[in-house]
Amino acid sequence: MTLVTDDDFGGLLTSFDREALHLETRDAYGTAVELPHMARWEADEPDDLEWLQGWCATLRKHMRAGKSVRRARIVSEPLSDYHRWSYSIAHPMVEAGEDIRWVPRRLVSSVALPGNDFYLFDDRLAVFLLYAGNGLATGMLSSADPADLRLCRSAFEAAWKLSIPHVEYQPV
């Protein structure tokens, strides 16, 4: 496994050839970018979501190029505050072309999942996202090991098969 810098990861998010898959398995995250916006949501303050526009522009570019970006979120129900907030801000990303789906955790009890969230780029590189217990990001590791790639593909597709599209999911 190789350490991945934020700059390296940013490059991967914009330079894949055909598809990027993202599997989320935690009930809470605390990324530096998201925390202030989630705090506004918790305080019932408005958020124009301008901070999402860069990602949405990237998604639209990928869609125009015929590339696929899919995200499966495995969630406990009732949803954590983080996922209730995440649900509330997902529409612009879905509208820009990211296929975001929700997977109730009870449905994946017999699915073999990697120990960490990941992105899988074109079935050639997995990037595992590392988090502290409180949800703060602590780093990223990449792997091109065929066994890791197979595990990530298998886990993602198994979760995807059980998933509910964002526009159909009713938060519990």
N, C-alpha and C positions, 0 to 999 in steps of 0.2 A: 504494500500500500504506500501511496505517496501523498504527502501533504499538499493541499490545494489552497492557494491564497485567494482572497476575495477578488483580486484582479483576474486570476486564472479562471475562477468560477464565472465571473461576468463575461469573459470571453466564450466560455462553453455555452452559456445561455443564449448567445447571439450567433454562434458559428456552427451549430450542429447541421447535419445534412438533411435529415428527414423527420426525426421525431425526438422529443424529449418527454420522458415519463417521470412523474414525481409522486412518490408514495409518502404520505404523512401518517404517522402512527401515534403521536403524542396527543394528550388532551390539552396541553398548554405550551405556549412558546413565549419568548420574551425578547424578540429581536430589537436591537436599538432603533431601527426604523419604525417598527410597529408600536412600541410601548407608548409614545406620546399620543398617538392616534387612538389607541385603545383606552387610554385614560380619559380622553375627551368623550368617547362613547360612553364610558362608565359614568361620567358626569352629566350625561345627556346633553352634551354640547355638539353643535353641528360640525361636520367635517366635509369639506368640498371634494375630498379624495384626490386633490391635485397631485399629491405625492405618489399616486399610482399611475399617473399618466405616462411616465417613461416606460414602465413595464407594459402598459396597454399598447403603446406605440410599437414596442418590440413584438408583441403578440400579433398585431395587425400586419406587420412586415412578414412575419413567419407565415401567416395565413395566406397572404398574397403570393408567397413563394411556394405554396402547397405543402408546407411543413405542418406537423401535428404537435400540439402541446397538450398533454393530458395530466390531470392531477386527481389522485384518489385520496380522500381524507377518511381514515378510519377513526371513528369517533365513538366515545361513550355517550350513552343517553340516560338521563337528560344531558344535553350539551353543557360543556364547561363554559364559563364566561368568555374565554378566549374564542371558542368555536361559535358561540352566539354572535360575537363581534365579527369574526371572520366571515360568517354567513352573511352578515349585514353589509359587508363591503365587496362581496364576490361578483356582483352583477357587472360592473365595468369590465372585469377581466373576462367573464363569460362572453359578454357582448363583443369584446375585442378578439375572441377566438379561442380562448383557453377552455378546454372541456373539463370542468371541475365537477367531481362527483363525490357523494357522501356515502360512507359504508358504516352502518351501525356495527359496532365492535362485536356484538353478540353473533353476527353472521360469519366472522372470520376465526372462530374458535379452533377450527381444524385446518386452517391455512398456515403453511410454513412461511414465516416472515423473517427477514433479516433483523438483526439486533438494532439497527438504526434506520432512520428515514433516509431516503436516497433519491437521486436523480439518475436516470439511465439515458444516456445519449447514444442513439443509433445502434443500440446493442453492442457497442464497442467500448464504452467507458461508463463505469458506475462511480458516482460521487456520493459517499456516505456523509450525512450531516450529523455532527456531534453536538450534543446539548448537555448542559449541567442539569441537575435535578430540578432546578427552578425554571427551566425552559430557556435559559440564556444560551445562545450559540457559543460553542467553544472551539470549533474548528471543522475542517473537512478533510476527508481522505478519499483518494481515487484508487480505483482498481480496474485493470483490464483482464484480470484472471477469468478465464472462461467459466469456472465454477461460480464465481461471484456474479457474473453477467447472467448466467442461467437462473440462479436463485432470484435475482432482482426481477428478471422478466417473468418468471413463474409466479412470484409473489404479487407483482403488479397485476398481471392478467387474472389471477384468481380473485383478487380484491375487486378488480374492475367488473368482473362478471357478476358480482354481488352488489354493485354500486347503484346509487340512485342519482340521476342527473340533477344538477343544482336547481334547475327550474321546476323539478318535480318534488324535491326533498322538502319535507315539512319538519322543521326543527322541533325536537321534543325537549 
